[in-house]
Amino acid sequence: MFGALAVVLGAFAAHKLKEIFPADALAIFDTGVRYQFYHVFALFVIAILSAHYKTKWINWAGYCFIIGILLFSGSLYALAALKAHESTGLGAIGIITPIGGLFFIVGWLLLFFGVSKKM
């Protein structure tokens, strides 16, 4: 579902949002789509690896990637929309983005440890 959503959001940004969002807001939105798509592939790898490596590290990596997508990409989508409409509250949403980024980092570390424990 995250993959389909990334394609839909990317197409929406390329065809419709570019007409109504300023360039800086569109760049923020695009970053959210890109990182969401990267981590869709990471989740795909998690699904494959979890069949071969029965470890909680890999499962937790998947949870971290999901939380990262929701917090990082989700906050960038909201930030872009607020920026496009010159709304307030940019700072409050901007605080969420690095927390999502930390979940991505932790997810990658957990994935590394999960695979290396089985080698």
Secondary structure, DSSP 8 states (H G I E B T S, - for coil): -HHHHHHHHHHHIIIIIHHHS-HHHHHHHHHHHHHHHHHHHHHHHHHHHHHH---HHHHHHHHHHHHHIIIIIHHHHHHHHHHHTT-S-HHHHHHHHHHHHHHHHHHHHHHHHHHHTT-
